[in-house]
Amino acid sequence: MNLNVELHLVAGLGALGLGAGTLLAEPRRARNRLFAVLCGTLALWSLGVAVYRSGAAPGVPWHVLYLLGSCLTAPVGMHLCLDLMGLTRTMRGMLAAAYALAGALYVSACTPAYYVQPAWNYAAMAVLGVIFAATLSITVRHARSRGQGPERSAYRLLMFAAALAVVAGLSDFLPRGGRPIPRFGPAAVLVLLLVICALVVRHRFLDVHRFVARSLGLAAGAAAAALLLLGVARLTEDAFLPLFAATLVVLLIAGPIGRILLSGMRGFLGGPDPLAQALMGTSRSLPAARGPSEVWGSIGEALRVLEGEARVTLYLLEPDERAFHAVYHSGGTIEAPLVPDGAALPRFLLDEGAPVTRTVIEERSRAGTRARRTLAAEALAQFRDAGSELAVPIVRGACLVGWIEIGGGLAERYLKAEVAAAFLAVGNQAIASLERIQAQEEAKRREALAVVGEMAAGLAHEVRNPLGAIQGAAQVLLAETDPRRAREMLEVIEEETARLGRVVGEFLDYARPSTRRREAVDLADLARRALRSADAAGQGLKSSVRVAERTPHAAGDPDLLQRAVGNILRNAREAAGPRGSVRVEVAPEGSDRVTIRIEDDGPGIPAEALPRLFQPFFTTKPGGTGLGLALVHRLVEAHGGEVRVEARPAEGAAFTLVLPAMAGTEDAARGARRAG
């Protein structure tokens, strides 16, 4: 098997894939285009060597093609490294010299001087070695100037990969003396490309541990691919086209297999970040929040993982869409001013559409068009004034609806993609929860306004009729001379005035908040007293009260419960009529509830009336105010109970009041007797 051909094929095709993928990810970014050029030079070098070594076209001077790639790789690599460190402008003279040296070396390769071997190879090693060494030296100095954190770790990884690429790349120019020694230069430079790709594509958050996990996964996949290619080479006797096709297949299936390996490597290198884990847990719990305070409380609980004086602020777009305002601040009091929607920072975040660190904004202020540099510089000034280190935009469609800003001494270890993604999840879920809560509150307000409107209409109706009668009687009195007739009109005025007083009194009973006591209340005794009052008033009808064994007393306000039971009994008497009957049963329900069931044998309740039975001013009987049952429902709910209704048209109605029981009163009703 020709290992040199395989190494160059893998390196060349891998470089093409990396360059194309990075360019497609963000084509307008200058750094991505520069990285794509570097990938192109390596692909030119590696694929040219692969074809040359395979002997596919022996008459073609392939060295002119692959040496163009190898000579350009060094200065383009220096250019990209300087761009990563933000030093392109300050070291433009050195960069120009590197391009000039590499160009002169390539021109010499197109002349007879190239065939003076091994002198030309040693000259190439010297020229390219100087460029590589200068690049490494600059990278080392820049890495030492960085503080401890992800950025410094990333540059260390870059230095390691660059040193490996330099040593392996230059070794390809060493004479082999006819010995079959593999050339590992392209493979080593491909490793460097992978490292740079991590810094270019994931430049916002230099998650070295994630990249190492990917690298380990890639190494495992490469070992499996090597076995496959070895089998193909043996079967086809090193034929170029089968090897080329097999390499393409390996690269196509590398993605899915790599994702599987990556999940295992991440677990091997360490679990998820504690802050990211806490934030993701919060994002899952926010849909159950019942109010803004619960939303902020859940976020605050997750942020306890943060150390020091780090602060988190959530900005949301105001309803008029003219400014963003801070709705949450981890420090408690919100002191951040309103941010106009046309300010530099929101425009910059919308343009980026992804989380950014201060380093990213600084980079944007040095590269790109003048307008983009100006926008980034203004956003950077706002970022510095706020003392922020990380901003996570929340975008819906083409609109920025808010962002999360983190700063105030945020530790550098939190400036990574995992944490930013968790903040983004929390921000999206917080906005969704706030919108849901706001919609629910708006629905409640509309429902309350509808109830108020209905109550006002009912009250107006109940008041208008007595007032009309009073006004009519007064007009008759003005012209009436017959004393008997005048007395009748005065009686009308008295009756209607009493009716007005009853309507207003019941309305106030319903509307005013109740301050209830909590005492032991014998529900059977309340029913008996109400029935005795009816008998004394001459409203004779059959009635009975039954009490089950070990029935406890209810816990509540005796006066309010007397009114609730009395209202139900009055309705039952009126529905049953003078020849009807009313049955009352008091019994326990479970261990902590007691019920009183009041049943009559009247006409029952129409099914269509049930949904509105407890609405104020709704009534099915002539002369009723429609406040009796509404008051019963309100009083029972105020005690933590409920009202159940059995309509039974043509058979009578049954109302059951379920109330909390007073503990320790089970024996109080043991001597209860049936009353009739």
ZATI-604446 format. One record per residue (C-alpha): residue in one letter; x, y, z. Coordinates in Angstrom, 1 decimal. Layout:
N
PT fivo   east  north     up
PT    A      X      Y      Z
...
END
This chain:
676
PT fivo   east  north     up
PT    M    0.0    0.0    0.0
PT    N    1.3    3.5   -0.9
PT    L    0.8    5.3    2.5
PT    N    2.0    8.6    1.1
PT    V   -0.8    8.6   -1.5
PT    E   -3.4    7.9    1.2
PT    L   -2.1   10.5    3.6
PT    H   -2.1   13.2    0.9
PT    L   -5.6   12.2   -0.3
PT    V   -7.0   12.4    3.2
PT    A   -5.3   15.7    3.9
PT    G   -6.3   17.2    0.6
PT    L  -10.0   16.2    0.7
PT    G  -10.2   17.0    4.4
PT    A   -8.8   20.5    3.7
PT    L  -11.3   21.1    0.9
PT    G  -14.2   20.0    3.2
PT    L  -13.1   22.3    6.0
PT    G  -12.6   25.3    3.7
PT    A  -15.9   24.9    2.0
PT    G  -17.8   24.3    5.3
PT    T  -16.3   27.3    7.0
PT    L  -16.9   29.5    3.9
PT    L  -20.6   28.4    3.7
PT    A  -21.1   29.0    7.4
PT    E  -20.4   32.7    7.2
PT    P  -19.1   33.8    3.7
PT    R  -19.1   37.5    4.3
PT    R  -16.6   37.2    7.2
PT    A  -13.1   38.1    6.0
PT    R  -11.5   35.6    8.4
PT    N  -13.5   32.7    7.0
PT    R  -12.5   33.6    3.5
PT    L   -8.8   33.7    4.6
PT    F   -9.2   30.3    6.2
PT    A  -10.8   28.9    3.0
PT    V   -7.7   30.2    1.1
PT    L   -5.4   28.4    3.5
PT    C   -7.5   25.2    3.1
PT    G   -7.2   25.6   -0.7
PT    T   -3.4   25.9   -0.6
PT    L   -3.2   22.7    1.5
PT    A   -5.6   20.9   -0.8
PT    L   -3.6   22.0   -3.8
PT    W   -0.4   20.7   -2.2
PT    S   -1.8   17.4   -0.9
PT    L   -3.9   16.4   -3.9
PT    G   -1.1   17.4   -6.3
PT    V    1.3   15.2   -4.4
PT    A   -1.2   12.3   -4.3
PT    V   -1.7   12.3   -8.1
PT    Y    2.0   12.7   -8.7
PT    R    2.9    9.8   -6.3
PT    S    0.2    7.6   -7.8
PT    G    1.7    7.8  -11.2
PT    A   -1.6    8.6  -12.8
PT    A   -0.2   11.1  -15.4
PT    P    3.6   10.7  -15.4
PT    G    4.2   13.2  -18.2
PT    V    2.6   16.1  -16.3
PT    P    4.9   18.4  -14.2
PT    W    2.8   18.0  -11.0
PT    H    5.5   19.6   -8.9
PT    V    4.6   23.0  -10.3
PT    L    1.1   22.6   -9.0
PT    Y    1.7   21.1   -5.5
PT    L    4.7   23.4   -4.8
PT    L    2.4   26.4   -5.4
PT    G    0.3   25.1   -2.5
PT    S    3.2   24.2   -0.3
PT    C    4.9   27.6   -0.8
PT    L    1.7   29.6   -0.2
PT    T    0.7   27.6    2.9
PT    A    3.3   29.2    5.1
PT    P    2.5   32.9    4.4
PT    V   -1.2   32.3    4.3
PT    G   -0.9   30.5    7.6
PT    M    1.0   33.4    9.1
PT    H   -1.7   35.8    7.8
PT    L   -4.5   33.9    9.4
PT    C   -2.6   33.5   12.8
PT    L   -2.0   37.3   12.8
PT    D   -5.6   37.9   12.0
PT    L   -6.7   35.6   14.9
PT    M   -4.5   37.6   17.3
PT    G   -5.6   41.0   15.8
PT    L   -2.0   41.9   14.7
PT    T   -2.4   42.0   10.9
PT    R   -2.1   45.8   10.7
PT    T    0.7   46.2   13.1
PT    M    2.8   43.5   11.4
PT    R    1.9   44.1    7.8
PT    G    5.6   44.6    6.9
PT    M    6.6   41.1    8.1
PT    L    3.5   39.6    6.4
PT    A    4.5   41.2    3.1
PT    A    8.0   39.9    3.4
PT    A    6.7   36.4    4.1
PT    Y    4.6   36.5    0.9
PT    A    7.6   37.8   -1.1
PT    L    9.9   35.1    0.2
PT    A    7.4   32.3   -0.5
PT    G    6.7   33.8   -4.0
PT    A   10.4   33.9   -4.8
PT    L   10.7   30.3   -3.7
PT    Y    7.9   29.2   -5.9
PT    V    9.3   31.1   -8.9
PT    S   12.6   29.2   -8.4
PT    A   10.7   25.9   -8.5
PT    C    9.6   26.8  -12.1
PT    T   13.2   27.1  -13.2
PT    P   16.0   24.6  -13.7
PT    A   17.2   25.5  -10.1
PT    Y   14.5   23.2   -8.8
PT    Y   16.3   20.2  -10.3
PT    V   19.5   21.0   -8.3
PT    Q   18.6   18.5   -5.5
PT    P   18.9   18.4   -2.6
PT    A   20.0   22.0   -2.5
PT    W   16.7   23.3   -3.5
PT    N   14.9   21.3   -0.9
PT    Y   17.2   22.6    1.8
PT    A   16.6   26.2    0.6
PT    A   12.9   25.6    0.7
PT    M   13.1   24.3    4.3
PT    A   15.1   27.4    5.3
PT    V   12.7   29.9    3.7
PT    L    9.5   28.2    4.8
PT    G   11.1   27.4    8.2
PT    V   11.8   31.1    8.8
PT    I    8.2   32.0    8.1
PT    F    6.8   29.2   10.3
PT    A    9.3   30.1   13.1
PT    A    8.3   33.8   13.0
PT    T    4.6   32.8   13.2
PT    L    5.3   30.5   16.2
PT    S    7.3   33.2   18.0
PT    I    4.5   35.8   17.6
PT    T    1.9   33.3   18.8
PT    V    3.9   32.4   21.9
PT    R    4.4   36.1   22.8
PT    H    0.7   36.8   22.3
PT    A   -0.4   33.7   24.3
PT    R    1.8   34.8   27.3
PT    S    0.2   38.2   27.2
PT    R   -3.2   36.7   27.8
PT    G   -4.6   36.1   31.3
PT    Q   -5.5   32.6   32.5
PT    G   -8.7   31.4   30.8
PT    P  -10.2   29.8   27.7
PT    E   -8.4   32.2   25.3
PT    R   -4.9   31.4   26.6
PT    S   -5.7   27.7   26.5
PT    A   -6.8   28.1   22.9
PT    Y   -3.6   29.7   21.9
PT    R   -1.6   27.0   23.6
PT    L   -3.5   24.4   21.6
PT    L   -2.8   26.5   18.5
PT    M    1.0   26.6   19.3
PT    F    1.1   22.8   19.8
PT    A   -0.6   22.1   16.5
PT    A    1.5   24.7   14.6
PT    A    4.7   23.2   16.0
PT    L    3.6   19.8   14.9
PT    A    2.7   21.1   11.4
PT    V    6.0   22.9   11.0
PT    V    8.2   19.9   12.0
PT    A    6.2   17.5    9.9
PT    G    5.8   19.8    6.9
PT    L    9.5   20.7    6.7
PT    S   10.4   17.1    7.1
PT    D    8.7   16.4    3.7
PT    F   11.5   18.4    2.0
PT    L   14.2   16.1    3.6
PT    P   15.8   13.8    1.0
PT    R   14.7   10.1    1.5
PT    G   17.6    8.6   -0.4
PT    G   15.2    6.2   -2.2
PT    R   13.8    4.8    1.1
PT    P   10.0    4.5    1.5
PT    I    9.7    6.9    4.4
PT    P    6.1    8.3    4.6
PT    R    5.6   12.1    4.3
PT    F    3.4   13.3    7.2
PT    G    3.5   17.0    6.3
PT    P    0.0   17.3    4.9
PT    A   -1.5   15.2    7.7
PT    A    0.1   17.4   10.3
PT    V   -1.0   20.6    8.5
PT    L   -4.5   19.2    8.4
PT    V   -4.4   18.8   12.2
PT    L   -3.4   22.5   12.3
PT    L   -6.3   23.3   10.1
PT    L   -8.7   21.5   12.4
PT    V   -7.3   23.6   15.3
PT    I   -7.6   26.9   13.4
PT    C  -11.1   25.9   12.2
PT    A  -12.1   25.5   15.9
PT    L  -10.8   29.0   16.6
PT    V  -12.4   30.5   13.4
PT    V  -15.8   28.9   13.4
PT    R  -16.2   28.8   17.2
PT    H  -14.2   31.9   17.8
PT    R  -16.8   33.4   20.1
PT    F  -16.1   30.8   22.8
PT    L  -12.8   29.0   22.8
PT    D  -14.0   25.7   24.3
PT    V  -10.7   23.8   24.2
PT    H  -12.2   20.8   26.1
PT    R  -14.9   20.5   23.4
PT    F  -12.3   20.7   20.7
PT    V  -10.1   18.1   22.4
PT    A  -13.2   15.8   22.6
PT    R  -13.8   16.3   18.9
PT    S  -10.1   15.6   18.2
PT    L  -10.2   12.3   20.1
PT    G  -13.4   11.3   18.3
PT    L  -11.7   12.2   15.0
PT    A   -8.6   10.1   15.9
PT    A  -10.8    7.1   16.7
PT    G  -12.6    7.6   13.4
PT    A   -9.4    8.0   11.5
PT    A   -8.1    4.7   12.9
PT    A  -11.2    2.9   11.6
PT    A  -10.9    4.7    8.2
PT    A   -7.3    3.6    7.9
PT    L   -8.3    0.0    8.3
PT    L  -10.9    0.4    5.6
PT    L   -8.5    2.1    3.2
PT    L   -5.9   -0.6    3.9
PT    G   -8.4   -3.3    2.9
PT    V   -9.3   -1.4   -0.3
PT    A   -5.6   -0.9   -1.2
PT    R   -4.8   -4.6   -0.8
PT    L   -7.8   -5.6   -2.9
PT    T   -7.2   -3.1   -5.7
PT    E   -3.4   -3.2   -5.6
PT    D   -3.1    0.5   -4.9
PT    A   -5.1    1.6   -7.9
PT    F   -5.7    5.4   -7.6
PT    L   -9.4    5.7   -8.5
PT    P  -10.6    3.0   -6.1
PT    L   -8.6    4.6   -3.3
PT    F  -10.0    8.0   -4.2
PT    A  -13.6    6.7   -4.1
PT    A  -12.9    4.9   -0.8
PT    T  -11.5    8.1    0.7
PT    L  -14.7   10.0   -0.3
PT    V  -16.9    7.4    1.3
PT    V  -14.9    7.6    4.5
PT    L  -15.3   11.4    4.6
PT    L  -19.0   11.1    4.0
PT    I  -19.7    8.7    6.8
PT    A  -17.2   10.5    9.2
PT    G  -19.8   13.0   10.3
PT    P  -22.5   10.6   11.8
PT    I  -19.9    8.3   13.3
PT    G  -18.0   11.3   14.7
PT    R  -21.1   12.5   16.5
PT    I  -21.6    9.2   18.2
PT    L  -17.9    9.1   19.2
PT    L  -18.1   12.7   20.4
PT    S  -20.9   12.1   22.8
PT    G  -18.8    9.4   24.5
PT    M  -15.6   11.6   24.5
PT    R  -17.4   14.5   26.2
PT    G  -18.4   12.2   29.0
PT    F  -14.8   10.9   29.3
PT    L  -13.3   14.4   29.5
PT    G  -15.8   15.7   32.1
PT    G  -19.5   16.5   32.7
PT    P  -21.4   19.6   31.7
PT    D  -20.7   23.0   33.2
PT    P  -22.5   23.5   36.5
PT    L  -23.9   26.9   35.5
PT    A  -25.1   25.6   32.1
PT    Q  -26.7   22.6   33.9
PT    A  -28.5   24.9   36.4
PT    L  -29.7   27.2   33.6
PT    M  -31.0   24.3   31.5
PT    G  -32.9   23.0   34.5
PT    T  -34.4   26.5   35.0
PT    S  -35.5   26.7   31.3
PT    R  -37.3   23.4   31.8
PT    S  -39.1   24.6   34.9
PT    L  -40.2   28.0   33.6
PT    P  -43.3   26.8   31.7
PT    A  -44.9   26.1   35.0
PT    A  -44.3   29.6   36.4
PT    R  -47.5   31.3   37.5
PT    G  -46.2   34.8   37.6
PT    P  -43.3   37.1   36.8
PT    S  -41.9   36.7   40.4
PT    E  -41.7   33.0   39.9
PT    V  -39.8   33.5   36.6
PT    W  -37.3   35.8   38.2
PT    G  -37.0   33.6   41.2
PT    S  -36.2   30.5   39.1
PT    I  -33.5   32.4   37.2
PT    G  -32.0   33.8   40.4
PT    E  -31.8   30.3   41.9
PT    A  -29.8   29.1   38.9
PT    L  -27.5   32.1   39.0
PT    R  -26.4   31.2   42.5
PT    V  -23.7   29.0   40.8
PT    L  -22.0   32.2   39.7
PT    E  -19.2   33.4   41.9
PT    G  -18.1   36.9   42.9
PT    E  -20.0   40.0   41.8
PT    A  -21.1   38.7   38.4
PT    R  -24.4   40.2   37.3
PT    V  -27.0   39.2   34.8
PT    T  -29.5   41.6   33.1
PT    L  -32.3   40.7   30.8
PT    Y  -33.5   43.4   28.3
PT    L  -36.8   43.1   26.5
PT    L  -38.3   45.1   23.7
PT    E  -41.1   47.4   24.9
PT    P  -44.6   47.0   23.4
PT    D  -44.2   50.2   21.3
PT    E  -40.9   48.7   19.9
PT    R  -39.0   51.9   20.4
PT    A  -36.7   50.9   23.2
PT    F  -35.4   48.0   25.2
PT    H  -35.8   48.1   29.0
PT    A  -34.2   45.9   31.7
PT    V  -36.8   43.7   33.3
PT    Y  -34.5   41.6   35.4
PT    H  -31.2   42.2   37.2
PT    S  -29.5   39.6   39.3
PT    G  -28.4   42.3   41.8
PT    G  -32.1   43.1   42.6
PT    T  -32.5   46.8   41.8
PT    I  -32.6   47.6   38.1
PT    E  -30.5   50.6   37.4
PT    A  -29.8   50.1   33.8
PT    P  -31.3   52.8   31.5
PT    L  -33.5   52.3   28.6
PT    V  -31.7   51.3   25.4
PT    P  -33.2   52.8   22.2
PT    D  -33.9   50.3   19.5
PT    G  -31.6   52.3   17.2
PT    A  -28.6   52.1   19.6
PT    A  -25.4   50.5   18.4
PT    L  -25.5   47.5   20.7
PT    P  -29.0   46.1   19.7
PT    R  -28.2   46.7   16.1
PT    F  -24.9   44.9   16.4
PT    L  -26.5   41.9   18.3
PT    L  -29.2   41.7   15.6
PT    D  -26.5   41.7   12.9
PT    E  -24.5   39.0   14.6
PT    G  -27.5   36.8   15.5
PT    A  -25.4   34.8   17.9
PT    P  -23.8   35.2   21.4
PT    V  -20.8   37.5   21.5
PT    T  -18.0   38.2   24.0
PT    R  -16.1   41.5   24.4
PT    T  -13.3   39.9   22.4
PT    V  -15.5   39.3   19.5
PT    I  -16.8   42.9   19.4
PT    E  -13.2   44.1   19.6
PT    E  -12.3   41.9   16.6
PT    R  -15.3   43.2   14.7
PT    S  -14.2   46.8   15.4
PT    R  -10.9   46.1   13.5
PT    A  -12.2   44.1   10.5
PT    G  -14.8   44.4    7.8
PT    T  -16.3   47.4    6.1
PT    R  -16.1   50.9    7.6
PT    A  -19.8   50.9    8.5
PT    R  -19.4   47.5   10.3
PT    R  -16.3   48.6   12.1
PT    T  -18.0   51.8   13.3
PT    L  -21.0   49.9   14.5
PT    A  -18.9   47.5   16.4
PT    A  -16.8   50.3   17.9
PT    E  -19.9   52.0   19.2
PT    A  -21.3   48.7   20.5
PT    L  -18.0   48.0   22.2
PT    A  -18.1   51.4   24.0
PT    Q  -21.6   50.6   25.3
PT    F  -20.4   47.1   26.4
PT    R  -17.4   48.6   28.3
PT    D  -19.5   51.3   29.9
PT    A  -21.8   48.5   31.3
PT    G  -18.9   46.4   32.3
PT    S  -20.2   43.4   30.3
PT    E  -18.3   40.4   29.1
PT    L  -21.0   38.4   27.3
PT    A  -24.2   39.2   25.5
PT    V  -26.8   36.6   24.3
PT    P  -29.3   38.0   21.7
PT    I  -32.8   36.6   21.6
PT    V  -34.0   36.8   18.0
PT    R  -37.4   35.9   16.5
PT    G  -37.4   35.9   12.8
PT    A  -35.7   39.1   11.7
PT    C  -36.5   41.0   15.0
PT    L  -34.4   41.3   18.1
PT    V  -36.8   40.9   21.0
PT    G  -34.2   41.2   23.8
PT    W  -30.9   40.0   25.0
PT    I  -29.1   38.8   28.2
PT    E  -26.1   40.7   29.3
PT    I  -23.6   39.2   31.7
PT    G  -20.7   41.0   33.3
PT    G  -19.5   42.5   36.5
PT    G  -16.6   40.2   37.1
PT    L  -17.7   37.2   35.2
PT    A  -15.1   34.5   35.5
PT    E  -13.5   33.6   32.1
PT    R  -14.3   29.9   32.5
PT    Y  -18.0   30.8   31.9
PT    L  -17.2   32.4   28.5
PT    K  -18.0   29.3   26.5
PT    A  -20.6   28.1   24.1
PT    E  -22.2   25.7   26.5
PT    V  -23.0   28.5   29.0
PT    A  -24.1   30.9   26.2
PT    A  -26.5   28.2   24.8
PT    A  -28.0   27.7   28.3
PT    F  -28.5   31.5   28.7
PT    L  -30.2   31.6   25.3
PT    A  -32.5   28.7   26.3
PT    V  -33.4   30.5   29.5
PT    G  -34.0   33.8   27.7
PT    N  -36.3   32.3   25.1
PT    Q  -38.2   30.4   27.8
PT    A  -38.5   33.4   30.1
PT    I  -40.0   35.5   27.3
PT    A  -42.4   32.7   26.3
PT    S  -43.4   32.3   30.0
PT    L  -43.9   36.1   30.4
PT    E  -46.0   36.2   27.3
PT    R  -48.1   33.3   28.5
PT    I  -48.6   34.9   31.9
PT    Q  -49.5   38.2   30.4
PT    A  -52.0   36.6   28.1
PT    Q  -53.5   34.8   31.0
PT    E  -53.7   38.0   33.1
PT    E  -55.3   39.8   30.1
PT    A  -57.9   37.0   29.7
PT    K  -58.6   37.3   33.4
PT    R  -59.0   41.1   33.1
PT    R  -61.3   40.7   30.2
PT    E  -63.3   38.1   32.1
PT    A  -63.5   40.4   35.1
PT    L  -64.6   43.3   33.0
PT    A  -67.3   41.2   31.4
PT    V  -68.5   40.1   34.8
PT    V  -68.5   43.7   36.0
PT    G  -70.4   44.8   33.0
PT    E  -72.9   42.0   33.5
PT    M  -73.3   42.9   37.2
PT    A  -73.7   46.5   36.3
PT    A  -76.4   45.7   33.8
PT    G  -78.1   43.4   36.3
PT    L  -78.0   46.0   39.0
PT    A  -79.3   48.7   36.7
PT    H  -82.1   46.4   35.7
PT    E  -83.0   45.5   39.3
PT    V  -82.9   49.2   40.4
PT    R  -84.7   50.6   37.4
PT    N  -87.9   48.6   38.0
PT    P  -88.4   49.8   41.6
PT    L  -87.4   53.3   40.7
PT    G  -90.0   53.3   37.8
PT    A  -92.7   52.1   40.2
PT    I  -91.7   54.7   42.8
PT    Q  -91.7   57.5   40.2
PT    G  -95.1   56.4   38.9
PT    A  -96.6   56.3   42.4
PT    A  -95.2   59.7   43.2
PT    Q  -96.7   61.2   40.0
PT    V -100.1   59.7   40.9
PT    L  -99.8   61.2   44.5
PT    L  -99.2   64.7   43.1
PT    A -102.6   64.7   41.5
PT    E -104.5   62.3   43.8
PT    T -107.2   63.6   46.1
PT    D -108.6   60.3   47.3
PT    P -107.0   59.3   50.6
PT    R -107.5   55.6   50.0
PT    R -105.9   55.8   46.6
PT    A -103.1   57.9   48.0
PT    R -102.4   55.3   50.7
PT    E -102.1   52.6   48.1
PT    M  -99.5   54.6   46.2
PT    L  -97.6   55.1   49.5
PT    E  -97.6   51.4   50.1
PT    V  -96.2   50.9   46.6
PT    I  -93.4   53.3   47.4
PT    E  -92.7   51.5   50.7
PT    E  -92.6   48.1   49.0
PT    E  -90.4   49.2   46.2
PT    T  -88.1   51.1   48.6
PT    A  -87.8   47.9   50.6
PT    R  -87.0   46.0   47.4
PT    L  -84.3   48.5   46.5
PT    G  -82.8   48.1   50.0
PT    R  -82.8   44.3   49.6
PT    V  -81.1   44.5   46.2
PT    V  -78.5   46.9   47.4
PT    G  -77.9   44.9   50.6
PT    E  -77.4   41.6   48.7
PT    F  -75.1   43.3   46.2
PT    L  -73.0   44.7   49.0
PT    D  -72.9   41.3   50.7
PT    Y  -71.6   39.8   47.5
PT    A  -69.1   42.6   46.7
PT    R  -67.6   43.4   50.0
PT    P  -64.6   41.2   51.1
PT    S  -65.5   38.9   54.0
PT    T  -63.5   38.7   57.2
PT    R  -64.4   35.3   58.4
PT    R  -63.8   33.6   61.7
PT    R  -62.8   30.0   62.0
PT    E  -64.9   28.2   64.5
PT    A  -66.6   24.9   64.8
PT    V  -70.0   25.2   63.1
PT    D  -72.8   22.5   63.4
PT    L  -74.3   22.5   59.9
PT    A  -77.3   20.4   61.0
PT    D  -78.1   23.0   63.7
PT    L  -77.9   25.8   61.1
PT    A  -80.4   23.9   58.9
PT    R  -82.8   23.2   61.8
PT    R  -82.8   26.9   62.9
PT    A  -83.5   28.0   59.3
PT    L  -86.4   25.5   59.0
PT    R  -87.8   26.5   62.4
PT    S  -87.8   30.2   61.3
PT    A  -89.7   29.2   58.1
PT    D  -92.3   27.3   60.2
PT    A  -92.7   30.3   62.5
PT    A  -93.4   32.4   59.5
PT    G  -96.2   30.1   58.5
PT    Q  -94.3   28.5   55.5
PT    G  -95.3   25.0   56.5
PT    L  -93.8   22.2   54.5
PT    K  -92.4   18.7   55.1
PT    S  -88.7   18.8   56.1
PT    S  -86.1   16.5   57.6
PT    V  -82.6   16.7   58.8
PT    R  -80.4   13.6   58.9
PT    V  -76.8   13.4   60.3
PT    A  -74.5   10.6   59.6
PT    E  -72.4    8.9   62.4
PT    R  -69.2   10.6   63.4
PT    T  -69.9   13.7   61.3
PT    P  -67.5   16.5   62.4
PT    H  -68.4   20.1   62.5
PT    A  -67.4   22.5   59.7
PT    A  -64.6   25.0   60.2
PT    G  -65.7   28.5   59.3
PT    D  -67.6   31.7   60.2
PT    P  -71.0   30.8   61.7
PT    D  -72.7   33.9   60.5
PT    L  -71.5   33.6   56.9
PT    L  -72.3   29.9   56.8
PT    Q  -75.7   30.5   58.3
PT    R  -76.4   32.9   55.4
PT    A  -75.2   30.4   52.8
PT    V  -77.3   27.5   54.2
PT    G  -80.3   29.8   54.7
PT    N  -80.1   31.0   51.1
PT    I  -80.1   27.4   49.8
PT    L  -83.0   26.4   52.1
PT    R  -85.0   29.5   51.1
PT    N  -84.6   28.6   47.4
PT    A  -85.5   25.0   48.2
PT    R  -88.7   26.0   50.0
PT    E  -89.7   28.3   47.2
PT    A  -89.1   25.7   44.6
PT    A  -90.9   22.9   46.5
PT    G  -94.0   25.0   47.3
PT    P  -96.3   24.6   50.4
PT    R  -97.0   20.9   49.6
PT    G  -93.5   20.0   48.8
PT    S  -90.7   18.6   51.0
PT    V  -87.1   19.5   51.8
PT    R  -84.5   16.9   52.9
PT    V  -81.2   17.9   54.6
PT    E  -78.3   15.4   55.0
PT    V  -75.1   16.1   56.8
PT    A  -72.2   13.7   56.4
PT    P  -68.4   13.5   56.5
PT    E  -66.4   13.3   53.2
PT    G  -63.0   11.8   53.6
PT    S  -61.0   12.7   56.7
PT    D  -61.0   16.5   56.5
PT    R  -64.3   17.5   54.8
PT    V  -67.9   17.7   55.7
PT    T  -71.0   18.1   53.4
PT    I  -74.5   19.4   53.8
PT    R  -76.9   18.2   51.0
PT    I  -80.2   20.1   50.6
PT    E  -82.7   18.4   48.3
PT    D  -86.2   19.5   47.3
PT    D  -88.9   17.9   45.1
PT    G  -89.7   21.0   43.1
PT    P  -89.5   21.3   39.3
PT    G  -85.6   21.2   39.2
PT    I  -83.3   23.4   37.2
PT    P  -83.3   23.6   33.4
PT    A  -80.1   22.2   31.9
PT    E  -79.4   25.4   30.0
PT    A  -79.4   27.4   33.2
PT    L  -76.6   25.4   34.9
PT    P  -73.6   27.2   33.3
PT    R  -74.8   30.6   34.6
PT    L  -76.3   29.5   37.9
PT    F  -73.8   31.2   40.1
PT    Q  -73.4   34.4   38.0
PT    P  -74.6   37.6   39.7
PT    F  -78.1   38.8   38.7
PT    F  -78.9   35.6   36.9
PT    T  -82.2   34.1   38.0
PT    T  -84.9   31.8   36.8
PT    K  -87.7   32.9   39.2
PT    P  -89.9   35.9   38.9
PT    G  -88.9   38.7   41.3
PT    G  -85.5   37.2   42.2
PT    T  -82.5   39.3   42.3
PT    G  -80.0   36.7   41.1
PT    L  -77.6   37.4   43.9
PT    G  -78.6   34.6   46.3
PT    L  -76.7   31.7   44.7
PT    A  -73.9   33.9   43.6
PT    L  -73.4   34.9   47.3
PT    V  -73.5   31.2   48.4
PT    H  -70.9   30.3   45.9
PT    R  -68.7   33.2   46.9
PT    L  -69.0   32.4   50.7
PT    V  -68.3   28.7   50.3
PT    E  -65.2   29.3   48.1
PT    A  -64.0   31.8   50.6
PT    H  -64.0   28.9   53.2
PT    G  -62.0   26.7   50.8
PT    G  -65.0   24.6   49.9
PT    E  -67.1   24.0   46.8
PT    V  -70.8   23.9   45.7
PT    R  -72.1   20.9   43.8
PT    V  -75.4   20.9   41.9
PT    E  -77.7   18.2   40.7
PT    A  -80.3   19.8   38.4
PT    R  -82.7   16.8   37.9
PT    P  -85.4   18.6   35.8
PT    A  -89.0   17.7   36.9
PT    E  -87.6   15.7   39.9
PT    G  -86.2   18.5   42.0
PT    A  -82.8   20.0   42.7
PT    A  -80.0   19.1   45.1
PT    F  -77.3   21.4   46.3
PT    T  -74.3   20.1   48.2
PT    L  -72.0   22.4   50.2
PT    V  -68.5   20.8   50.8
PT    L  -66.6   22.5   53.6
PT    P  -63.4   21.9   55.5
PT    A  -64.0   20.0   58.8
PT    M  -62.9   21.1   62.2
PT    A  -60.6   18.4   63.6
PT    G  -61.6   16.8   66.9
PT    T  -65.4   17.4   66.6
PT    E  -66.5   14.0   65.3
PT    D  -68.4   13.2   68.4
PT    A  -70.2   16.4   68.6
PT    A  -72.9   15.3   66.2
PT    R  -73.3   11.8   67.6
PT    G  -76.6   12.8   69.4
PT    A  -78.1   14.5   66.4
PT    R  -81.7   13.5   65.7
PT    R  -83.9   13.6   62.8
PT    A  -86.0   16.8   62.7
PT    G  -89.2   17.2   60.7
END
